[in-house]
């Protein structure tokens, strides 16, 4: 039996990463093996590309191509082999992030990103995408209270994140069968009750 592919999405500060361990534990409680990974990154080369993408100034097209380069490596070395072996994959960001950040935030052509998506993984889409959504002021407050130095995306201003959030919500409306909108401004208990239900339904 093939594994399941679950992705976590949302603007910076929406709270998606804080639920990764809970989701992984829920999957294991059902008796399935699961691996957690992230984008960009997930492989030795991908982590090097991640450092470049998150810290270096570059043209939007370059940024997008590097995202898909990291994604290609991860698909070949991590995601596809795991799924083929019946292992569930929990990935922090995937191609929905590219549509949100590079298309919505940077203003790149949606059709060009769609062409890259078809080329790199037209045969594969997540079984479930959990889109964590919170008002911009809530997300920014969470970011500002963090202890890590912000990367170049986290240093962007409100208009950028407004555009990114709008692009995410557009994706959720286009693919409601796959993308489930999670109101992450709620209490932790309420969020995790919903997450447990969604994971158990796969």
N, CA and C of each residue as an Amber inpcrd file, in Angstrom:
protein
   606
   0.8450000  -1.1980000   0.0000000   0.0000000   0.0000000   0.0000000
   0.8730000   1.2370000   0.0000000   0.5960000   2.1660000  -0.9050000
   1.3840000   3.3860000  -0.9910000   1.1350000   4.2630000   0.2270000
   2.1380000   5.0500000   0.5870000   1.9890000   5.9780000   1.6930000
   1.1180000   7.1560000   1.3110000   0.9020000   8.0300000   2.2550000
   0.1250000   9.2500000   2.0360000   1.0560000  10.4560000   2.1080000
   0.7280000  11.4580000   1.3140000   1.5530000  12.6650000   1.2040000
   0.7560000  13.8440000   1.7520000   1.2290000  14.4070000   2.8680000
   0.5540000  15.5180000   3.5280000   1.4880000  16.7200000   3.5400000
   0.9630000  17.8840000   3.1740000   1.7660000  19.0960000   3.1830000
   1.1570000  20.1400000   4.1170000   2.0320000  20.9580000   4.6950000
   1.6250000  22.0400000   5.5820000   1.9420000  23.3580000   4.9050000
   0.9700000  24.2570000   4.8710000   1.1490000  25.5350000   4.1950000
   0.6430000  26.6850000   5.0640000   1.0360000  27.8970000   4.6920000
   0.5700000  29.0900000   5.3870000   1.6190000  30.1870000   5.3520000
   1.1850000  31.4080000   5.5630000   2.1270000  32.5240000   5.5980000
   3.0340000  32.3740000   6.8200000   4.1610000  33.0280000   6.7820000
   5.0690000  33.0070000   7.9260000   4.3430000  33.5510000   9.1550000
   4.4200000  32.7800000  10.2460000   3.7460000  33.1990000  11.4630000
   2.3540000  32.6210000  11.6310000   1.8850000  31.8730000  10.6520000
   0.5390000  31.2880000  10.7580000   0.4880000  30.1290000  11.7410000
   1.6460000  29.5550000  12.0830000   1.6860000  28.5170000  13.0990000
   1.7570000  27.0940000  12.6040000   1.9580000  26.8910000  11.2990000
   1.9290000  25.5360000  10.7530000   2.9990000  24.6250000  11.3510000
   4.2280000  25.1380000  11.4990000   5.3350000  24.2850000  11.9270000
   5.1470000  23.7670000  13.3450000   4.4230000  24.4960000  14.1730000
   4.2420000  24.0940000  15.5610000   3.3470000  22.8690000  15.7010000
   2.6640000  22.4780000  14.6180000   1.7690000  21.3260000  14.6740000
   2.3560000  20.0830000  14.0100000   3.5640000  20.1930000  13.4810000
   4.1520000  19.0800000  12.7340000   4.3210000  17.8340000  13.6050000
   4.8440000  18.0010000  14.8110000   5.0680000  16.8470000  15.6860000
   3.7610000  16.1800000  16.0740000   2.7350000  16.9950000  16.3460000
   1.4240000  16.4360000  16.6980000   0.8770000  15.5850000  15.5590000
   0.9770000  16.1050000  14.3300000   0.4530000  15.3790000  13.1740000
   1.2190000  14.0780000  12.9690000   2.5580000  14.1420000  13.0780000
   3.3750000  12.9430000  12.9140000   3.0090000  11.8980000  13.9650000
   2.8180000  12.3290000  15.1990000   2.4380000  11.4010000  16.2700000
   1.0700000  10.7730000  15.9920000   0.1670000  11.5530000  15.4440000
  -1.1780000  11.0470000  15.1320000  -1.1000000   9.9590000  14.0560000
  -0.2490000  10.1790000  13.0750000  -0.0750000   9.1910000  12.0080000
   0.5200000   7.9090000  12.5720000   1.5480000   8.0430000  13.4100000
   2.1860000   6.8580000  13.9950000   1.2260000   6.1090000  14.9080000
   0.3390000   6.8440000  15.5850000  -0.6420000   6.1980000  16.4630000
  -1.5880000   5.2960000  15.6730000  -1.7240000   5.5660000  14.3810000
  -2.5560000   4.7240000  13.5220000  -1.7860000   3.5280000  12.9720000
  -0.4980000   3.4470000  13.3240000   0.3030000   2.3020000  12.9240000
   1.0940000   2.4840000  11.6470000   1.2080000   3.7400000  11.1710000
   1.9430000   3.9980000   9.9350000   3.2970000   4.6380000  10.2390000
   4.2610000   4.3190000   9.4250000   5.5600000   4.9750000   9.4970000
   5.4500000   6.3310000   8.7970000   6.1140000   7.3440000   9.3370000
   6.0480000   8.6790000   8.7540000   7.4130000   9.3460000   8.8210000
   7.7320000  10.1070000   7.7920000   8.9180000  10.9500000   7.8160000
   8.4810000  12.4020000   7.6750000   9.2140000  13.2980000   8.3090000
   8.9420000  14.7250000   8.1960000  10.0820000  15.3900000   7.4420000
   9.7290000  16.3350000   6.5950000  10.7350000  17.0290000   5.8160000
  10.2590000  18.4520000   5.5570000  11.0380000  19.2300000   4.8160000
  10.6750000  20.6210000   4.5850000  11.1530000  21.0890000   3.2230000
  10.5620000  22.2110000   2.7980000  10.9480000  22.8460000   1.5440000
  11.1670000  24.3410000   1.7560000  12.1630000  24.9020000   1.0380000
  13.1950000  24.1410000   0.3280000  14.0600000  23.3930000   1.3270000
  14.6990000  22.3250000   0.8850000  15.5250000  21.5180000   1.7680000
  15.2230000  20.0520000   1.6160000  15.4390000  19.2900000   2.7000000
  15.0890000  17.8780000   2.7070000  16.1770000  16.9390000   2.2340000
  17.1640000  17.4610000   1.5010000  18.3190000  16.6760000   1.0610000
  19.5600000  17.5250000   1.3120000  20.7290000  16.9240000   1.1720000
  21.9670000  17.6760000   1.3810000  22.0460000  18.8670000   0.4290000
  21.7670000  18.6240000  -0.8470000  21.7810000  19.7180000  -1.8160000
  20.6470000  20.6910000  -1.5440000  19.4770000  20.1580000  -1.2100000
  18.3250000  21.0140000  -0.9480000  18.5590000  21.9770000   0.2000000
  19.2640000  21.5270000   1.2350000  19.5450000  22.4070000   2.3700000
  20.5100000  23.5200000   1.9790000  21.4420000  23.2330000   1.0920000
  22.3370000  24.2840000   0.5880000  21.5470000  25.3020000  -0.2280000
  20.6390000  24.8040000  -1.0610000  19.7880000  25.7050000  -1.8460000
  18.8790000  26.5230000  -0.9260000  18.4180000  25.9080000   0.1580000
  17.5640000  26.6130000   1.1180000  18.2930000  27.8320000   1.6930000
  19.5360000  27.6300000   2.0820000  20.3120000  28.7270000   2.6520000
  20.4480000  29.8810000   1.6570000  20.6580000  29.5400000   0.3920000
  20.7940000  30.5710000  -0.6450000  19.4680000  31.2930000  -0.8450000
  18.3850000  30.5280000  -0.9990000  17.0720000  31.1200000  -1.2720000
  16.6150000  32.0240000  -0.1370000  16.8270000  31.6030000   1.1110000
  16.3030000  32.3520000   2.2470000  17.1450000  33.5540000   2.6350000
  18.3690000  33.6240000   2.1000000  19.2620000  34.6850000   2.5700000
  19.8310000  35.5930000   1.4930000  19.8310000  35.1440000   0.2470000
  20.4480000  35.9290000  -0.8160000  19.3990000  36.6820000  -1.6310000
  19.7260000  37.9090000  -1.9900000  18.8630000  38.6780000  -2.8710000
  19.0070000  38.1530000  -4.2910000  17.8980000  37.9950000  -5.0010000
  17.9510000  37.4350000  -6.3480000  16.6810000  37.7860000  -7.1080000
  16.7330000  37.5950000  -8.4080000  15.5600000  37.8010000  -9.2580000
  14.4930000  36.7760000  -8.8940000  13.2390000  37.1630000  -9.0450000
  12.1440000  36.2680000  -8.7190000  12.1730000  34.9740000  -9.5120000
  12.5760000  35.0460000 -10.7800000  12.6670000  33.8240000 -11.5900000
  13.7250000  32.8870000 -11.0290000  14.8590000  33.4540000 -10.6080000
  15.9260000  32.6430000 -10.0250000  15.4320000  31.9520000  -8.7610000
  14.7350000  32.7050000  -7.9420000  14.1820000  32.1710000  -6.7060000
  13.2650000  30.9800000  -6.9960000  12.4060000  31.1450000  -7.9800000
  11.4650000  30.0820000  -8.3380000  12.1810000  28.8490000  -8.8660000
  13.1630000  29.0510000  -9.7270000  13.9010000  27.9260000 -10.2890000
  14.6610000  27.1660000  -9.2110000  15.2110000  27.8800000  -8.2460000
  15.9120000  27.2150000  -7.1520000  14.9430000  26.4290000  -6.2710000
  13.7550000  26.9710000  -6.0760000  12.7310000  26.2410000  -5.3310000
  12.4200000  24.9110000  -6.0120000  12.2260000  24.9480000  -7.3200000
  11.8990000  23.7220000  -8.0420000  13.1060000  22.7970000  -8.1570000
  14.3280000  23.3440000  -8.1650000  15.5180000  22.4940000  -8.1630000
  15.5890000  21.6980000  -6.8640000  15.3700000  22.3690000  -5.7390000
  15.3510000  21.6750000  -4.4530000  14.2260000  20.6470000  -4.4060000
  13.0720000  21.0160000  -4.9440000  11.9040000  20.1180000  -4.9540000
  12.1810000  18.8610000  -5.7810000  12.8380000  19.0230000  -6.9100000
  13.1600000  17.8910000  -7.7690000  14.0490000  16.8880000  -7.0430000
  15.0700000  17.4010000  -6.3540000  15.9670000  16.5390000  -5.5910000
  15.2040000  15.7920000  -4.4950000  14.3570000  16.5220000  -3.7910000
  13.6310000  15.9120000  -2.6880000  12.6480000  14.8520000  -3.1750000
  11.9710000  15.1240000  -4.2680000  11.0560000  14.1360000  -4.8320000
  11.8010000  12.8530000  -5.1860000  12.9470000  12.9970000  -5.8350000
  13.6980000  11.8290000  -6.2930000  14.3120000  11.0450000  -5.1390000
  14.8310000  11.7490000  -4.1320000  15.6050000  11.0970000  -3.0850000
  14.8060000  10.7640000  -1.8260000  13.7150000  11.4970000  -1.5740000
  13.0090000  11.3500000  -0.3020000  11.5350000  10.9750000  -0.5000000
  10.7860000  11.8590000  -1.1530000   9.3340000  11.7270000  -1.1510000
   8.8450000  10.5050000  -1.9220000   9.2430000  10.3870000  -3.1750000
   8.7360000   9.2770000  -3.9910000   9.1690000   7.9040000  -3.4720000
  10.4440000   7.7170000  -3.0660000  10.8140000   6.4160000  -2.5070000
  10.0270000   6.0700000  -1.2410000   9.8110000   7.0720000  -0.3780000
   9.0570000   6.8210000   0.8510000   7.6300000   6.3960000   0.5430000
   6.9550000   7.1290000  -0.3240000   5.5720000   6.8040000  -0.6610000
   5.4700000   5.4170000  -1.2860000   6.4270000   5.0720000  -2.1260000
   6.4140000   3.7660000  -2.7800000   6.5730000   2.6300000  -1.7760000
   7.2340000   2.9150000  -0.6550000   7.4630000   1.9110000   0.3790000
   6.3980000   1.9390000   1.4710000   5.3110000   2.6750000   1.2310000
   4.2170000   2.7020000   2.1900000   4.4170000   3.6540000   3.3420000
   5.4410000   4.4980000   3.2590000   5.7320000   5.4610000   4.3210000
   4.9720000   6.7610000   4.0550000   4.3680000   7.3130000   5.0880000
   3.6990000   8.6060000   4.9510000   4.7480000   9.7160000   4.9820000
   4.5030000  10.7670000   4.2110000   5.4160000  11.9090000   4.1480000
   4.6800000  13.1570000   4.6100000   5.2610000  13.8430000   5.5840000
   4.7270000  15.1010000   6.0880000   5.7270000  16.1900000   5.7390000
   5.3490000  17.0690000   4.8080000   6.2810000  18.0520000   4.2670000
   5.8420000  19.4770000   4.5980000   6.7320000  20.2180000   5.2310000
   6.5010000  21.6240000   5.5600000   6.7470000  22.4500000   4.3010000
   5.6770000  22.7840000   3.6040000   5.6340000  23.5080000   2.3340000
   5.8770000  22.5840000   1.1440000   5.2120000  22.9550000   0.0250000
   5.3990000  22.2750000  -1.2530000   5.0380000  23.2900000  -2.3290000
   4.5230000  22.8620000  -3.4510000   4.3470000  23.7780000  -4.5830000
   3.2870000  24.8530000  -4.3380000   2.3220000  24.6010000  -3.4630000
   1.3700000  25.6680000  -3.1300000   2.1010000  26.9030000  -2.6000000
   3.2100000  26.6960000  -1.8970000   4.0060000  27.8230000  -1.4080000
   4.5830000  28.6360000  -2.5630000   4.9770000  27.9540000  -3.6220000
   5.5400000  28.6640000  -4.7740000   4.4820000  29.5250000  -5.4390000
   3.2870000  28.9870000  -5.5710000   2.1950000  29.7990000  -6.1220000
   1.8860000  30.9860000  -5.2070000   1.9680000  30.7810000  -3.8990000
   1.6360000  31.8530000  -2.9590000   2.7270000  32.9130000  -2.8860000
   3.9700000  32.4800000  -2.6900000   5.0620000  33.4270000  -2.4580000
   5.6390000  34.0060000  -3.7480000   5.9200000  33.1560000  -4.7110000
   6.5410000  33.6720000  -5.9340000   5.5180000  34.2560000  -6.8990000
   4.3380000  33.6650000  -6.9840000   3.2870000  34.2180000  -7.8360000
   2.5540000  35.3390000  -7.1090000   1.9730000  35.0350000  -5.9470000
   1.2310000  36.0490000  -5.2050000   2.1140000  37.1610000  -4.6710000
   3.1930000  36.7790000  -3.9880000   4.0530000  37.7770000  -3.3580000
   4.9640000  38.5090000  -4.3110000   5.6110000  37.7730000  -5.2000000
   6.5830000  38.3720000  -6.1240000   5.9470000  38.8550000  -7.4320000
   4.7540000  38.3590000  -7.7310000   4.0750000  38.7900000  -8.9420000
   4.4720000  38.0450000 -10.1920000   5.0550000  36.8580000 -10.0430000
   5.4280000  36.0740000 -11.2120000   4.1950000  35.4690000 -11.8750000
   4.3660000  35.0720000 -13.1290000   3.2710000  34.5080000 -13.9000000
   2.8290000  33.1630000 -13.3280000   1.5370000  33.0430000 -13.0870000
   0.9920000  31.7890000 -12.5830000   1.1540000  30.6730000 -13.6020000
   1.0160000  30.9900000 -14.8820000   1.1180000  29.9600000 -15.9130000
   2.5290000  29.3890000 -16.0000000   3.5400000  30.2320000 -15.7630000
   4.9240000  29.7460000 -15.8050000   5.1970000  28.8010000 -14.6490000
   4.6710000  29.1410000 -13.4730000   4.8560000  28.2620000 -12.3210000
   4.0950000  26.9580000 -12.5350000   2.9160000  27.0490000 -13.1360000
   2.1420000  25.8440000 -13.4300000   2.8910000  24.9340000 -14.4070000
   3.5990000  25.5320000 -15.3620000   4.3980000  24.7400000 -16.2990000
   5.5010000  23.9950000 -15.5660000   6.1740000  24.6680000 -14.6240000
   7.2090000  24.0260000 -13.8230000   6.6260000  22.9120000 -12.9620000
   5.4560000  23.1660000 -12.4040000   4.7920000  22.1510000 -11.5850000
   4.5390000  20.8900000 -12.4020000   4.0130000  21.0550000 -13.6110000
   3.7370000  19.9080000 -14.4800000   5.0110000  19.1620000 -14.8180000
   6.0690000  19.9050000 -15.0950000   7.3490000  19.2960000 -15.4610000
   7.9340000  18.4920000 -14.2910000   7.9390000  19.0810000 -13.1050000
   8.6190000  18.4740000 -11.9690000   7.7920000  17.3850000 -11.2970000
   6.4790000  17.6000000 -11.1330000   5.6910000  16.5770000 -10.4300000
   4.2400000  16.5450000 -10.9000000   4.0570000  16.5990000 -12.2040000
   2.7020000  16.5290000 -12.7300000   1.9790000  15.2510000 -12.3760000
   2.7470000  14.2190000 -12.0190000   2.1790000  12.9240000 -11.6530000
   1.7950000  12.8540000 -10.1830000   2.1350000  13.8630000  -9.4070000
   1.9510000  13.7800000  -7.9600000   1.4010000  15.0790000  -7.3850000
   0.3610000  14.9520000  -6.5750000  -0.1420000  16.0510000  -5.7510000
  -0.3320000  15.5140000  -4.3330000  -0.2740000  16.3770000  -3.3330000
  -0.5060000  15.8990000  -1.9640000  -1.8880000  15.2610000  -1.8180000
  -1.9730000  14.2730000  -0.9570000  -3.2710000  13.6990000  -0.6190000
  -4.0670000  14.6600000   0.2510000  -3.3550000  15.4550000   1.0390000
  -3.9860000  16.4260000   1.9230000  -3.0370000  17.5850000   2.1480000
  -3.5590000  18.7950000   1.9830000  -2.7960000  20.0070000   2.2920000
  -3.5170000  20.7530000   3.3950000  -2.8130000  20.9880000   4.4900000
  -3.3610000  21.7230000   5.6260000  -2.8730000  23.1570000   5.5320000
  -3.7820000  24.0640000   5.2110000  -3.4320000  25.4720000   5.0320000
  -3.7860000  26.2320000   6.3020000  -2.7710000  26.5770000   7.0700000
  -2.9670000  27.3070000   8.3210000  -3.1010000  28.7910000   8.0070000
  -4.2200000  29.3450000   8.4170000  -4.5310000  30.7290000   8.0760000
  -4.8010000  31.5360000   9.3430000  -4.2050000  32.7270000   9.3880000
  -4.4170000  33.6290000  10.5220000  -4.3850000  35.0560000   9.9990000
  -5.0810000  35.9760000  10.6530000  -5.0040000  37.3810000  10.2600000
  -3.5500000  37.8610000  10.2570000  -3.2570000  38.8010000   9.3760000
  -1.8700000  39.2570000   9.2320000  -1.2880000  39.7680000  10.5440000
  -2.1000000  40.4810000  11.3280000  -1.5670000  41.0390000  12.5690000
  -1.1990000  39.9420000  13.5650000  -1.9510000  38.8420000  13.5580000
  -1.6360000  37.7130000  14.4410000  -0.3420000  37.0510000  13.9940000
  -0.2000000  36.8310000  12.6910000   1.0050000  36.1980000  12.1620000
   2.2420000  37.0460000  12.4270000   2.1150000  38.3650000  12.2320000
   3.2680000  39.2450000  12.4500000   3.6640000  39.2720000  13.9160000
   2.6950000  39.2690000  14.7990000   2.9910000  39.2650000  16.2340000
   3.7510000  37.9990000  16.6220000   3.3550000  36.8680000  16.0430000
   4.0560000  35.6160000  16.3240000   5.4830000  35.6610000  15.8000000
   5.6630000  36.2040000  14.6080000   7.0110000  36.3080000  14.0560000
   7.8900000  37.2060000  14.9200000   7.3510000  38.3240000  15.3340000
   8.1380000  39.2890000  16.1040000   8.5180000  38.7640000  17.4830000
   7.7390000  37.7990000  17.9840000   8.0290000  37.2500000  19.3020000
   9.0070000  36.0800000  19.2430000   9.3850000  35.6670000  18.0310000
  10.3220000  34.5510000  17.8800000  11.7390000  34.9410000  18.2460000
  12.5750000  33.9370000  18.4840000  13.9590000  34.1820000  18.9050000
  14.9550000  34.0370000  17.7570000  14.5410000  33.4060000  16.6480000
  15.4540000  33.2270000  15.5200000  15.5360000  34.4880000  14.6690000
  16.7020000  34.6990000  14.0720000  16.8590000  35.8300000  13.1620000
  15.9670000  35.6250000  11.9460000  15.1950000  36.6190000  11.5380000
  14.2750000  36.4440000  10.4030000  15.0100000  36.2790000   9.0820000
  14.4710000  35.4150000   8.2020000  15.0470000  35.2860000   6.8720000
  14.4670000  36.3770000   5.9840000  14.8320000  36.3900000   4.7000000
  14.4300000  37.4970000   3.8300000  12.9220000  37.5280000   3.5940000
  12.2510000  36.3750000   3.6360000  10.7990000  36.3610000   3.4820000
  10.1270000  36.9300000   4.7210000  10.6140000  36.5370000   5.8740000
  10.0320000  37.0090000   7.1330000  10.2370000  38.5050000   7.3290000
  11.2220000  39.0770000   6.6390000  11.4710000  40.5230000   6.7450000
  10.6020000  41.3450000   5.7940000   9.8350000  40.6670000   4.9390000
   8.9620000  41.3910000   4.0190000   7.8860000  42.1540000   4.7910000
   7.2980000  43.1490000   4.1330000   6.3090000  43.9960000   4.7820000
   4.8860000  43.4600000   4.5760000   3.9280000  44.1350000   5.2180000
   2.5570000  43.6600000   5.2580000   1.9100000  43.4350000   3.9110000
   2.1740000  44.3070000   2.9420000   1.5450000  44.1620000   1.6270000
   1.9470000  42.8590000   0.9670000   3.2210000  42.4930000   1.1320000
   3.7040000  41.2250000   0.5680000   2.9170000  40.0540000   1.1490000
   2.7680000  40.0170000   2.4630000   2.0750000  38.9070000   3.1040000
   0.5830000  38.9230000   2.8190000   0.0290000  40.1010000   2.6160000
  -1.3700000  40.1880000   2.2230000  -1.5790000  39.5240000   0.8670000
  -0.6430000  39.7680000  -0.0570000  -0.7250000  39.1570000  -1.3850000
  -0.5040000  37.6480000  -1.3190000   0.4350000  37.2310000  -0.4620000
   0.6990000  35.7990000  -0.2980000  -0.5300000  35.1010000   0.2770000
  -1.1170000  35.7080000   1.2910000  -2.3060000  35.1080000   1.9040000
  -3.4510000  35.0150000   0.8980000  -3.6420000  36.0640000   0.1030000
  -4.7030000  36.0490000  -0.9050000  -4.4710000  34.9260000  -1.9180000
  -3.2140000  34.7090000  -2.2990000  -2.9060000  33.6370000  -3.2450000
  -3.1850000  32.2710000  -2.6370000  -2.8760000  32.1170000  -1.3640000
  -3.1880000  30.8620000  -0.6780000  -4.6990000  30.5970000  -0.6530000
  -5.4560000  31.6300000  -0.3080000  -6.9110000  31.4640000  -0.2270000
  -7.5040000  31.1630000  -1.6060000  -6.9030000  31.7270000  -2.6380000
  -7.3330000  31.4150000  -4.0020000  -7.0870000  29.9430000  -4.3130000
  -5.9290000  29.4320000  -3.9130000  -5.6230000  28.0200000  -4.1360000
  -6.6120000  27.1250000  -3.3830000  -6.9280000  27.5130000  -2.1560000
  -7.8710000  26.7260000  -1.3530000  -9.2440000  26.6650000  -2.0120000
  -9.6550000  27.7780000  -2.6230000 -10.9410000  27.8010000  -3.3190000
 -10.9050000  26.9640000  -4.5950000  -9.7500000  26.9050000  -5.2430000
  -9.6140000  26.1320000  -6.4780000  -9.5650000  24.6310000  -6.2220000
  -8.9850000  24.2300000  -5.1000000  -8.7700000  22.8070000  -4.8290000
  -9.3080000  22.4240000  -3.4430000 -10.6030000  22.5870000  -3.2130000
 -11.1670000  22.3220000  -1.8810000 -11.1260000  20.8530000  -1.4750000
 -11.0290000  19.9620000  -2.4530000 -10.9500000  18.5400000  -2.1340000
  -9.6230000  18.1800000  -1.4830000  -8.5970000  18.9630000  -1.7570000
  -7.2460000  18.6750000  -1.2590000  -6.8110000  19.6280000  -0.1530000
  -7.0960000  20.9170000  -0.3220000  -6.6170000  21.9320000   0.6070000
  -7.6870000  22.2280000   1.6500000  -7.3570000  21.9800000   2.9040000
  -8.2690000  22.2250000   4.0150000  -7.7800000  23.4370000   4.8070000
  -8.6370000  24.4280000   4.9000000  -8.2940000  25.6800000   5.5630000
  -8.4280000  25.5140000   7.0730000  -7.3460000  25.8030000   7.7910000
  -7.3100000  25.6760000   9.2410000  -7.2070000  27.0740000   9.8510000
  -8.2070000  27.4550000  10.6350000  -8.1810000  28.7480000  11.3290000
  -7.2020000  28.6330000  12.4900000  -5.9770000  29.1110000  12.2870000
  -4.9380000  28.9250000  13.2910000  -4.8990000  30.0330000  14.3320000
  -5.9100000  30.9150000  14.3260000  -6.0260000  31.9160000  15.3800000
  -6.8110000  31.3720000  16.5680000  -7.3400000  30.1560000  16.4310000
  -8.1100000  29.5320000  17.5050000  -7.1900000  28.9460000  18.5740000
  -7.7890000  28.3560000  19.6020000  -7.0090000  27.7240000  20.6560000
  -6.3110000  26.4850000  20.1140000  -5.2130000  26.1140000  20.7540000
  -4.4550000  24.9350000  20.3540000  -5.3310000  23.6850000  20.3940000
  -6.1630000  23.5680000  21.3990000  -7.0290000  22.4030000  21.5460000
  -7.9920000  22.2810000  20.3750000  -8.6100000  23.3900000  19.9810000
  -9.5620000  23.3520000  18.8640000  -8.8810000  23.0100000  17.5480000
  -7.7000000  23.5790000  17.3410000  -6.9600000  23.3040000  16.1090000
  -6.6100000  21.8320000  16.0260000  -6.1130000  21.2780000  17.1070000
  -5.6490000  19.8920000  17.0750000  -6.8070000  18.9000000  17.0160000
  -7.9440000  19.2650000  17.5190000  -9.1240000  18.4160000  17.3480000
  -9.4620000  18.3010000  15.8630000  -9.4210000  19.4260000  15.1640000
  -9.7030000  19.4070000  13.7280000  -8.6200000  18.6520000  12.9620000
  -7.3680000  18.8720000  13.3130000  -6.2760000  18.1880000  12.6270000
  -6.3970000  16.6840000  12.8120000  -6.7180000  16.2490000  14.0180000
  -6.8640000  14.8180000  14.2600000  -7.9530000  14.2020000  13.4070000
  -9.0570000  14.9020000  13.2710000 -10.1560000  14.4180000  12.4400000
  -9.7190000  14.2850000  10.9820000  -8.9960000  15.2960000  10.4730000
  -8.5720000  15.2750000   9.0730000  -7.5600000  14.1750000   8.8090000
  -6.6220000  13.9890000   9.7330000  -5.6210000  12.9310000   9.5500000
  -6.2730000  11.5530000   9.6120000  -7.1880000  11.3890000  10.5320000
  -7.8430000  10.0800000  10.6830000  -8.7430000   9.7440000   9.5020000
  -9.1420000  10.7580000   8.7340000 -10.0310000  10.5150000   7.6110000
  -9.2980000  10.0510000   6.3620000  -7.9680000  10.1070000   6.3730000
  -7.2030000   9.6660000   5.1990000  -7.1580000   8.1440000   5.1400000
